[in-house]
Amino acid sequence: MSEHEHQHEHDEHEDIVVTMTDEEGNEREMLLAFTFDVDEQIYAVLLDYHDPEEEGVIMRLEEEEGDTVLVNIEDDEEWERVVAVYNELAEQEQF
């Protein structure tokens, strides 16, 4: 069973907004909604800043040269574990 921890910090900090570019070169401002842990890795749920009802994105957070960077999840097994934990959290939180 995967270990996970949900870090929900709505009012404890200012909104973190990042600009992401899709495969077609379109830029989207994304809000870091929350983070959660799976097997000692941290993952971020990002929602469209201007339309939070739009489908979000889950990415892995990694440290690179002292900075935190967002990384696509490309391994199918990792993706399945992350989505399973996310779905469990979504059921508990009802978001």
N, CA, C and O atoms as a Tinker XYZ file with bonds, in Angstrom:
   380  protein
     1  N      0.838000   -1.183000    0.000000    73     2
     2  CA     0.000000    0.000000    0.000000    64     1     3
     3  C      0.883000    1.248000    0.000000    63     2     4     5
     4  O      1.907000    1.276000    0.683000    81     3
     5  N      0.519000    2.234000   -0.723000    73     3     6
     6  CA     1.297000    3.466000   -0.836000    64     5     7
     7  C      1.144000    4.319000    0.411000    63     6     8     9
     8  O      0.064000    4.416000    0.995000    81     7
     9  N      2.259000    4.936000    0.805000    73     7    10
    10  CA     2.176000    5.912000    1.872000    64     9    11
    11  C      1.849000    7.258000    1.242000    63    10    12    13
    12  O      2.396000    7.611000    0.198000    81    11
    13  N      0.953000    8.011000    1.882000    73    11    14
    14  CA     0.655000    9.332000    1.351000    64    13    15
    15  C      0.218000   10.262000    2.464000    63    14    16    17
    16  O     -0.288000    9.831000    3.500000    81    15
    17  N      0.420000   11.524000    2.231000    73    15    18
    18  CA     0.035000   12.546000    3.174000    64    17    19
    19  C     -0.510000   13.712000    2.371000    63    18    20    21
    20  O      0.052000   14.091000    1.344000    81    19
    21  N     -1.594000   14.268000    2.842000    73    19    22
    22  CA    -2.242000   15.365000    2.141000    64    21    23
    23  C     -1.902000   16.662000    2.862000    63    22    24    25
    24  O     -2.135000   16.790000    4.063000    81    23
    25  N     -1.358000   17.610000    2.137000    73    23    26
    26  CA    -1.029000   18.907000    2.708000    64    25    27
    27  C     -1.967000   19.936000    2.104000    63    26    28    29
    28  O     -1.809000   20.327000    0.947000    81    27
    29  N     -2.932000   20.368000    2.879000    73    27    30
    30  CA    -3.943000   21.298000    2.398000    64    29    31
    31  C     -3.710000   22.629000    3.080000    63    30    32    33
    32  O     -3.946000   22.741000    4.283000    81    31
    33  N     -3.258000   23.637000    2.366000    73    31    34
    34  CA    -2.834000   24.890000    2.971000    64    33    35
    35  C     -3.510000   26.085000    2.308000    63    34    36    37
    36  O     -2.832000   26.929000    1.721000    81    35
    37  N     -4.823000   26.169000    2.393000    73    35    38
    38  CA    -5.521000   27.255000    1.709000    64    37    39
    39  C     -5.168000   28.638000    2.234000    63    38    40    41
    40  O     -4.760000   29.504000    1.460000    81    39
    41  N     -5.317000   28.863000    3.536000    73    39    42
    42  CA    -5.171000   30.205000    4.078000    64    41    43
    43  C     -3.792000   30.471000    4.660000    63    42    44    45
    44  O     -3.539000   31.570000    5.152000    81    43
    45  N     -2.898000   29.497000    4.617000    73    43    46
    46  CA    -1.610000   29.656000    5.248000    64    45    47
    47  C     -0.596000   30.373000    4.362000    63    46    48    49
    48  O      0.466000   30.760000    4.850000    81    47
    49  N     -0.884000   30.561000    3.093000    73    47    50
    50  CA     0.065000   31.204000    2.197000    64    49    51
    51  C     -0.686000   31.871000    1.050000    63    50    52    53
    52  O     -1.880000   31.650000    0.846000    81    51
    53  N      0.044000   32.686000    0.318000    73    51    54
    54  CA    -0.550000   33.288000   -0.871000    64    53    55
    55  C     -0.665000   32.235000   -1.956000    63    54    56    57
    56  O      0.038000   31.224000   -1.930000    81    55
    57  N     -1.555000   32.474000   -2.913000    73    55    58
    58  CA    -1.699000   31.548000   -4.034000    64    57    59
    59  C     -0.389000   31.457000   -4.804000    63    58    60    61
    60  O      0.279000   32.463000   -5.043000    81    59
    61  N     -0.035000   30.239000   -5.187000    73    59    62
    62  CA     1.137000   30.017000   -6.036000    64    61    63
    63  C      0.617000   29.782000   -7.444000    63    62    64    65
    64  O     -0.107000   28.820000   -7.697000    81    63
    65  N      0.995000   30.674000   -8.361000    73    63    66
    66  CA     0.547000   30.586000   -9.750000    64    65    67
    67  C      1.783000   30.416000  -10.630000    63    66    68    69
    68  O      2.748000   31.172000  -10.521000    81    67
    69  N      1.735000   29.409000  -11.504000    73    67    70
    70  CA     2.830000   29.175000  -12.443000    64    69    71
    71  C      2.279000   29.249000  -13.859000    63    70    72    73
    72  O      1.116000   28.926000  -14.099000    81    71
    73  N      3.114000   29.673000  -14.785000    73    71    74
    74  CA     2.725000   29.714000  -16.193000    64    73    75
    75  C      3.288000   28.479000  -16.870000    63    74    76    77
    76  O      4.490000   28.220000  -16.822000    81    75
    77  N      2.400000   27.718000  -17.505000    73    75    78
    78  CA     2.804000   26.501000  -18.203000    64    77    79
    79  C      2.515000   26.672000  -19.682000    63    78    80    81
    80  O      1.560000   27.346000  -20.067000    81    79
    81  N      3.350000   26.054000  -20.506000    73    79    82
    82  CA     3.170000   26.095000  -21.954000    64    81    83
    83  C      2.844000   24.689000  -22.434000    63    82    84    85
    84  O      3.575000   23.743000  -22.138000    81    83
    85  N      1.733000   24.547000  -23.183000    73    83    86
    86  CA     1.357000   23.223000  -23.684000    64    85    87
    87  C      2.116000   22.895000  -24.967000    63    86    88    89
    88  O      2.936000   23.683000  -25.439000    81    87
    89  N      1.826000   21.708000  -25.525000    73    87    90
    90  CA     2.529000   21.233000  -26.720000    64    89    91
    91  C      2.345000   22.155000  -27.922000    63    90    92    93
    92  O      3.178000   22.164000  -28.828000    81    91
    93  N      1.263000   22.927000  -27.935000    73    91    94
    94  CA     0.968000   23.817000  -29.059000    64    93    95
    95  C      1.479000   25.232000  -28.837000    63    94    96    97
    96  O      1.230000   26.119000  -29.653000    81    95
    97  N      2.202000   25.449000  -27.722000    73    95    98
    98  CA     2.762000   26.763000  -27.447000    64    97    99
    99  C      1.828000   27.716000  -26.726000    63    98   100   101
   100  O      2.165000   28.886000  -26.549000    81    99
   101  N      0.657000   27.242000  -26.304000    73    99   102
   102  CA    -0.288000   28.082000  -25.575000    64   101   103
   103  C      0.108000   28.153000  -24.103000    63   102   104   105
   104  O      0.396000   27.134000  -23.476000    81   103
   105  N      0.118000   29.369000  -23.564000    73   103   106
   106  CA     0.445000   29.546000  -22.155000    64   105   107
   107  C     -0.825000   29.545000  -21.321000    63   106   108   109
   108  O     -1.843000   30.116000  -21.713000    81   107
   109  N     -0.750000   28.892000  -20.155000    73   107   110
   110  CA    -1.865000   28.853000  -19.206000    64   109   111
   111  C     -1.326000   29.152000  -17.819000    63   110   112   113
   112  O     -0.307000   28.598000  -17.408000    81   111
   113  N     -2.011000   30.025000  -17.102000    73   111   114
   114  CA    -1.657000   30.263000  -15.713000    64   113   115
   115  C     -2.336000   29.184000  -14.881000    63   114   116   117
   116  O     -3.546000   28.981000  -14.974000    81   115
   117  N     -1.539000   28.494000  -14.066000    73   115   118
   118  CA    -2.042000   27.385000  -13.272000    64   117   119
   119  C     -1.836000   27.679000  -11.791000    63   118   120   121
   120  O     -0.775000   28.146000  -11.379000    81   119
   121  N     -2.863000   27.400000  -11.003000    73   119   122
   122  CA    -2.833000   27.574000   -9.558000    64   121   123
   123  C     -2.414000   26.264000   -8.913000    63   122   124   125
   124  O     -2.994000   25.219000   -9.207000    81   123
   125  N     -1.420000   26.302000   -8.041000    73   123   126
   126  CA    -1.051000   25.119000   -7.280000    64   125   127
   127  C     -2.112000   24.957000   -6.196000    63   126   128   129
   128  O     -2.099000   25.669000   -5.192000    81   127
   129  N     -3.033000   24.012000   -6.409000    73   127   130
   130  CA    -4.180000   23.837000   -5.518000    64   129   131
   131  C     -3.785000   23.148000   -4.222000    63   130   132   133
   132  O     -4.164000   23.596000   -3.140000    81   131
   133  N     -3.026000   22.059000   -4.322000    73   131   134
   134  CA    -2.525000   21.369000   -3.142000    64   133   135
   135  C     -1.467000   20.356000   -3.549000    63   134   136   137
   136  O     -1.297000   20.042000   -4.727000    81   135
   137  N     -0.757000   19.850000   -2.537000    73   135   138
   138  CA     0.247000   18.820000   -2.769000    64   137   139
   139  C     -0.098000   17.600000   -1.930000    63   138   140   141
   140  O     -0.816000   17.688000   -0.934000    81   139
   141  N      0.433000   16.459000   -2.361000    73   139   142
   142  CA     0.266000   15.228000   -1.589000    64   141   143
   143  C      1.457000   14.321000   -1.858000    63   142   144   145
   144  O      2.131000   14.443000   -2.881000    81   143
   145  N      1.705000   13.407000   -0.921000    73   143   146
   146  CA     2.849000   12.505000   -1.012000    64   145   147
   147  C      2.407000   11.115000   -1.428000    63   146   148   149
   148  O      1.360000   10.630000   -0.998000    81   147
   149  N      3.212000   10.480000   -2.268000    73   147   150
   150  CA     3.036000    9.077000   -2.635000    64   149   151
   151  C      4.430000    8.460000   -2.655000    63   150   152   153
   152  O      5.302000    8.902000   -3.403000    81   151
   153  N      4.635000    7.438000   -1.830000    73   151   154
   154  CA     5.925000    6.738000   -1.802000    64   153   155
   155  C      7.105000    7.701000   -1.713000    63   154   156   157
   156  O      8.072000    7.586000   -2.466000    81   155
   157  N      7.015000    8.648000   -0.785000    73   155   158
   158  CA     8.080000    9.610000   -0.488000    64   157   159
   159  C      8.376000   10.593000   -1.618000    63   158   160   161
   160  O      9.413000   11.256000   -1.592000    81   159
   161  N      7.499000   10.702000   -2.598000    73   159   162
   162  CA     7.587000   11.721000   -3.652000    64   161   163
   163  C      6.444000   12.708000   -3.423000    63   162   164   165
   164  O      5.379000   12.325000   -2.939000    81   163
   165  N      6.662000   13.962000   -3.765000    73   163   166
   166  CA     5.619000   14.978000   -3.612000    64   165   167
   167  C      5.035000   15.284000   -4.982000    63   166   168   169
   168  O      5.764000   15.453000   -5.960000    81   167
   169  N      3.706000   15.354000   -5.040000    73   167   170
   170  CA     2.986000   15.644000   -6.274000    64   169   171
   171  C      2.118000   16.876000   -6.059000    63   170   172   173
   172  O      1.637000   17.128000   -4.955000    81   171
   173  N      1.926000   17.639000   -7.129000    73   171   174
   174  CA     1.133000   18.865000   -7.074000    64   173   175
   175  C     -0.067000   18.745000   -7.996000    63   174   176   177
   176  O      0.029000   18.232000   -9.111000    81   175
   177  N     -1.204000   19.231000   -7.503000    73   175   178
   178  CA    -2.403000   19.345000   -8.335000    64   177   179
   179  C     -2.487000   20.801000   -8.756000    63   178   180   181
   180  O     -2.540000   21.700000   -7.917000    81   179
   181  N     -2.499000   21.028000  -10.070000    73   179   182
   182  CA    -2.545000   22.375000  -10.632000    64   181   183
   183  C     -3.863000   22.560000  -11.364000    63   182   184   185
   184  O     -4.268000   21.712000  -12.159000    81   183
   185  N     -4.530000   23.678000  -11.089000    73   183   186
   186  CA    -5.801000   24.001000  -11.733000    64   185   187
   187  C     -5.657000   25.282000  -12.531000    63   186   188   189
   188  O     -4.861000   26.153000  -12.179000    81   187
   189  N     -6.421000   25.399000  -13.602000    73   187   190
   190  CA    -6.414000   26.615000  -14.415000    64   189   191
   191  C     -6.787000   27.797000  -13.520000    63   190   192   193
   192  O     -7.851000   27.797000  -12.900000    81   191
   193  N     -5.924000   28.790000  -13.453000    73   191   194
   194  CA    -6.127000   29.928000  -12.559000    64   193   195
   195  C     -7.398000   30.700000  -12.894000    63   194   196   197
   196  O     -8.071000   31.204000  -11.995000    81   195
   197  N     -7.730000   30.797000  -14.172000    73   195   198
   198  CA    -8.882000   31.582000  -14.599000    64   197   199
   199  C    -10.155000   30.753000  -14.699000    63   198   200   201
   200  O    -11.250000   31.310000  -14.782000    81   199
   201  N    -10.025000   29.428000  -14.693000    73   199   202
   202  CA   -11.191000   28.545000  -14.789000    64   201   203
   203  C    -10.931000   27.275000  -13.981000    63   202   204   205
   204  O    -10.607000   26.236000  -14.556000    81   203
   205  N    -11.072000   27.348000  -12.639000    73   203   206
   206  CA   -10.763000   26.195000  -11.795000    64   205   207
   207  C    -11.658000   24.981000  -12.049000    63   206   208   209
   208  O    -11.351000   23.888000  -11.575000    81   207
   209  N    -12.747000   25.149000  -12.780000    73   207   210
   210  CA   -13.611000   24.020000  -13.126000    64   209   211
   211  C    -13.023000   23.200000  -14.271000    63   210   212   213
   212  O    -13.435000   22.063000  -14.500000    81   211
   213  N    -12.064000   23.774000  -14.987000    73   211   214
   214  CA   -11.368000   23.083000  -16.076000    64   213   215
   215  C    -10.564000   21.924000  -15.488000    63   214   216   217
   216  O    -10.140000   21.983000  -14.333000    81   215
   217  N    -10.354000   20.873000  -16.280000    73   215   218
   218  CA    -9.586000   19.722000  -15.800000    64   217   219
   219  C     -8.188000   20.152000  -15.384000    63   218   220   221
   220  O     -7.538000   20.931000  -16.080000    81   219
   221  N     -7.728000   19.644000  -14.250000    73   219   222
   222  CA    -6.421000   20.004000  -13.726000    64   221   223
   223  C     -5.315000   19.088000  -14.215000    63   222   224   225
   224  O     -5.522000   18.225000  -15.068000    81   223
   225  N     -4.136000   19.300000  -13.652000    73   223   226
   226  CA    -2.938000   18.554000  -14.013000    64   225   227
   227  C     -2.271000   18.093000  -12.717000    63   226   228   229
   228  O     -2.251000   18.827000  -11.730000    81   227
   229  N     -1.729000   16.882000  -12.724000    73   227   230
   230  CA    -0.932000   16.398000  -11.597000    64   229   231
   231  C      0.499000   16.242000  -12.090000    63   230   232   233
   232  O      0.752000   15.608000  -13.114000    81   231
   233  N      1.438000   16.836000  -11.339000    73   231   234
   234  CA     2.854000   16.756000  -11.707000    64   233   235
   235  C      3.676000   16.443000  -10.462000    63   234   236   237
   236  O      3.255000   16.716000   -9.338000    81   235
   237  N      4.849000   15.868000  -10.682000    73   235   238
   238  CA     5.768000   15.564000   -9.583000    64   237   239
   239  C      6.613000   16.808000   -9.296000    63   238   240   241
   240  O      7.026000   17.511000  -10.218000    81   239
   241  N      6.865000   17.072000   -8.017000    73   239   242
   242  CA     7.758000   18.155000   -7.612000    64   241   243
   243  C      9.136000   17.562000   -7.340000    63   242   244   245
   244  O      9.253000   16.548000   -6.652000    81   243
   245  N     10.173000   18.190000   -7.877000    73   243   246
   246  CA    11.549000   17.748000   -7.654000    64   245   247
   247  C     12.421000   18.955000   -7.355000    63   246   248   249
   248  O     12.137000   20.072000   -7.788000    81   247
   249  N     13.483000   18.709000   -6.610000    73   247   250
   250  CA    14.483000   19.739000   -6.338000    64   249   251
   251  C     15.556000   19.657000   -7.412000    63   250   252   253
   252  O     16.073000   18.580000   -7.710000    81   251
   253  N     15.884000   20.806000   -7.990000    73   251   254
   254  CA    16.913000   20.861000   -9.022000    64   253   255
   255  C     17.737000   22.122000   -8.803000    63   254   256   257
   256  O     17.250000   23.235000   -8.996000    81   255
   257  N     18.982000   21.938000   -8.399000    73   255   258
   258  CA    19.892000   23.056000   -8.143000    64   257   259
   259  C     19.290000   24.069000   -7.178000    63   258   260   261
   260  O     19.400000   25.277000   -7.388000    81   259
   261  N     18.649000   23.571000   -6.113000    73   259   262
   262  CA    18.082000   24.435000   -5.091000    64   261   263
   263  C     16.709000   24.988000   -5.406000    63   262   264   265
   264  O     16.112000   25.656000   -4.561000    81   263
   265  N     16.189000   24.732000   -6.593000    73   263   266
   266  CA    14.857000   25.196000   -6.975000    64   265   267
   267  C     13.899000   24.015000   -7.041000    63   266   268   269
   268  O     14.309000   22.886000   -7.311000    81   267
   269  N     12.633000   24.281000   -6.795000    73   267   270
   270  CA    11.601000   23.264000   -6.958000    64   269   271
   271  C     11.056000   23.368000   -8.370000    63   270   272   273
   272  O     10.665000   24.447000   -8.815000    81   271
   273  N     11.032000   22.235000   -9.080000    73   271   274
   274  CA    10.546000   22.218000  -10.457000    64   273   275
   275  C      9.409000   21.213000  -10.591000    63   274   276   277
   276  O      9.334000   20.240000   -9.841000    81   275
   277  N      8.528000   21.459000  -11.552000    73   275   278
   278  CA     7.423000   20.561000  -11.877000    64   277   279
   279  C      7.869000   19.625000  -12.988000    63   278   280   281
   280  O      8.450000   20.059000  -13.983000    81   279
   281  N      7.592000   18.334000  -12.813000    73   279   282
   282  CA     8.029000   17.327000  -13.772000    64   281   283
   283  C      6.829000   16.487000  -14.187000    63   282   284   285
   284  O      6.039000   16.066000  -13.343000    81   283
   285  N      6.693000   16.242000  -15.491000    73   283   286
   286  CA     5.632000   15.362000  -15.989000    64   285   287
   287  C      5.846000   13.945000  -15.475000    63   286   288   289
   288  O      6.981000   13.499000  -15.309000    81   287
   289  N      4.754000   13.249000  -15.227000    73   287   290
   290  CA     4.808000   11.842000  -14.827000    64   289   291
   291  C      4.680000   11.022000  -16.100000    63   290   292   293
   292  O      3.623000   10.998000  -16.730000    81   291
   293  N      5.761000   10.352000  -16.474000    73   291   294
   294  CA     5.761000    9.620000  -17.739000    64   293   295
   295  C      5.698000    8.112000  -17.563000    63   294   296   297
   296  O      5.396000    7.393000  -18.516000    81   295
   297  N      5.979000    7.619000  -16.358000    73   295   298
   298  CA     5.943000    6.188000  -16.085000    64   297   299
   299  C      4.501000    5.771000  -15.767000    63   298   300   301
   300  O      3.878000    6.328000  -14.863000    81   299
   301  N      3.978000    4.800000  -16.504000    73   299   302
   302  CA     2.585000    4.374000  -16.333000    64   301   303
   303  C      2.299000    3.846000  -14.933000    63   302   304   305
   304  O      1.245000    4.140000  -14.369000    81   303
   305  N      3.220000    3.070000  -14.363000    73   303   306
   306  CA     3.001000    2.526000  -13.018000    64   305   307
   307  C      2.968000    3.638000  -11.980000    63   306   308   309
   308  O      2.128000    3.629000  -11.081000    81   307
   309  N      3.880000    4.592000  -12.104000    73   307   310
   310  CA     3.889000    5.730000  -11.188000    64   309   311
   311  C      2.581000    6.498000  -11.330000    63   310   312   313
   312  O      1.970000    6.862000  -10.326000    81   311
   313  N      2.142000    6.751000  -12.562000    73   311   314
   314  CA     0.906000    7.489000  -12.807000    64   313   315
   315  C     -0.288000    6.784000  -12.148000    63   314   316   317
   316  O     -1.121000    7.435000  -11.518000    81   315
   317  N     -0.368000    5.461000  -12.293000    73   315   318
   318  CA    -1.481000    4.710000  -11.708000    64   317   319
   319  C     -1.485000    4.822000  -10.185000    63   318   320   321
   320  O     -2.550000    4.970000   -9.585000    81   319
   321  N     -0.302000    4.753000   -9.541000    73   319   322
   322  CA    -0.224000    4.903000   -8.079000    64   321   323
   323  C     -0.673000    6.301000   -7.662000    63   322   324   325
   324  O     -1.431000    6.456000   -6.705000    81   323
   325  N     -0.203000    7.311000   -8.381000    73   323   326
   326  CA    -0.524000    8.701000   -8.040000    64   325   327
   327  C     -2.022000    8.958000   -8.204000    63   326   328   329
   328  O     -2.638000    9.572000   -7.333000    81   327
   329  N     -2.607000    8.504000   -9.292000    73   327   330
   330  CA    -4.036000    8.715000   -9.529000    64   329   331
   331  C     -4.868000    7.979000   -8.481000    63   330   332   333
   332  O     -5.893000    8.496000   -8.037000    81   331
   333  N     -4.445000    6.782000   -8.082000    73   331   334
   334  CA    -5.180000    6.037000   -7.055000    64   333   335
   335  C     -5.207000    6.812000   -5.739000    63   334   336   337
   336  O     -6.250000    6.896000   -5.090000    81   335
   337  N     -4.067000    7.378000   -5.342000    73   335   338
   338  CA    -4.015000    8.167000   -4.109000    64   337   339
   339  C     -4.837000    9.441000   -4.268000    63   338   340   341
   340  O     -5.580000    9.814000   -3.361000    81   339
   341  N     -4.711000   10.110000   -5.412000    73   339   342
   342  CA    -5.500000   11.319000   -5.659000    64   341   343
   343  C     -6.996000   11.016000   -5.555000    63   342   344   345
   344  O     -7.735000   11.762000   -4.912000    81   343
   345  N     -7.445000    9.934000   -6.178000    73   343   346
   346  CA    -8.868000    9.576000   -6.126000    64   345   347
   347  C     -9.321000    9.294000   -4.699000    63   346   348   349
   348  O    -10.430000    9.661000   -4.311000    81   347
   349  N     -8.461000    8.639000   -3.918000    73   347   350
   350  CA    -8.776000    8.377000   -2.510000    64   349   351
   351  C     -8.924000    9.695000   -1.747000    63   350   352   353
   352  O     -9.863000    9.867000   -0.970000    81   351
   353  N     -7.995000   10.617000   -1.973000    73   351   354
   354  CA    -8.068000   11.930000   -1.326000    64   353   355
   355  C     -9.313000   12.691000   -1.766000    63   354   356   357
   356  O     -9.972000   13.336000   -0.951000    81   355
   357  N     -9.631000   12.615000   -3.046000    73   355   358
   358  CA   -10.808000   13.313000   -3.569000    64   357   359
   359  C    -12.076000   12.793000   -2.904000    63   358   360   361
   360  O    -12.974000   13.575000   -2.590000    81   359
   361  N    -12.160000   11.484000   -2.686000    73   359   362
   362  CA   -13.330000   10.916000   -2.011000    64   361   363
   363  C    -13.415000   11.401000   -0.574000    63   362   364   365
   364  O    -14.500000   11.733000   -0.097000    81   363
   365  N    -12.282000   11.446000    0.124000    73   363   366
   366  CA   -12.257000   11.886000    1.517000    64   365   367
   367  C    -12.603000   13.363000    1.642000    63   366   368   369
   368  O    -13.343000   13.759000    2.543000    81   367
   369  N    -12.072000   14.166000    0.747000    73   367   370
   370  CA   -12.262000   15.616000    0.805000    64   369   371
   371  C    -13.507000   16.072000    0.063000    63   370   372   373
   372  O    -14.002000   17.174000    0.297000    81   371
   373  N    -14.007000   15.246000   -0.814000    73   371   374
   374  CA   -15.173000   15.553000   -1.648000    64   373   375
   375  C    -14.969000   16.833000   -2.454000    63   374   376   377
   376  O    -15.835000   17.708000   -2.470000    81   375
   377  N    -13.804000   16.941000   -3.132000    73   375   378
   378  CA   -13.564000   18.098000   -3.994000    64   377   379
   379  C    -13.609000   17.717000   -5.426000    63   378   380
   380  O    -13.428000   18.568000   -6.297000    81   379
